[in-house]
Amino acid sequence: MEINFLAILVAAVSALVVGFIWYNPKVFGNAWMKAADMTEEKMKGANMAKIFILAFIFAFLLAMSVMPMVVHQMGAFSLAQGELGVLPSFDTFMADYTNEFRTFKHGAFHGVLGGLFIALPIIGTNALFERKGAKYIFINSGYWIVTMGIMGAIICGW
């Protein structure tokens, strides 16, 4: 089972592209700034190179984590590992099912599920303790639901 690092890199870049669109003032940017208690002055003092480099690294780590959620053959591969090594039955299984559920649509579906059941609860919990409102939760978790859907589509369908 090979890992497609190009797909993972493109998926990581997609997080930045979606963020550029999602947090644009013409989309959710102004609403997010208000919900996050962010001001133009706070934004001007930021080291944008550091922010984008770290954001890309985090997106890369997330894309690596999305891969086993959307490519089901990764689960079969992990089950095949053991003290005896990979058994010949695994090769037979992979010959039959290598490309099953390897579509953009399937990857997007599982990516969205990951966003709903992983990103939303994490962001929601943090927001509750930070005393942020529902708008903050929905803007930020909406971004991750869409982003993880796109990441899943890229990784699974590539």
Stockholm file with secondary structure:
# STOCKHOLM 1.0

chainA/1-158         MEINFLAILVAAVSALVVGFIWYNPKVFGNAWMKAADMTEEKMKGANMAKIFILAFIFAFLLAMSVMPMVVHQMGAFSLAQGELGVLPSFDTFMADYTNEFRTFKHGAFHGVLGGLFIALPIIGTNALFERKGAKYIFINSGYWIVTMGIMGAIICGW
#=GR chainA/1-158 SS CCCCHHHHHHHHHHHHHHHHHHTSIIIIIHHHHHHTTCCHHHHHTSCHHHHHHHHHHHHHHHHHHHHHHHCTHHHHHHHHCSTTCSCHHHHHHHHHHTTTTCSHHHHHHHHHHHIIIIIHHHHHHHHHHTTCCHHHHHHHHHHHHHHHHHHHHHHHHC
#=GC SS_cons         CCCCHHHHHHHHHHHHHHHHHHTSIIIIIHHHHHHTTCCHHHHHTSCHHHHHHHHHHHHHHHHHHHHHHHCTHHHHHHHHCSTTCSCHHHHHHHHHHTTTTCSHHHHHHHHHHHIIIIIHHHHHHHHHHTTCCHHHHHHHHHHHHHHHHHHHHHHHHC
//
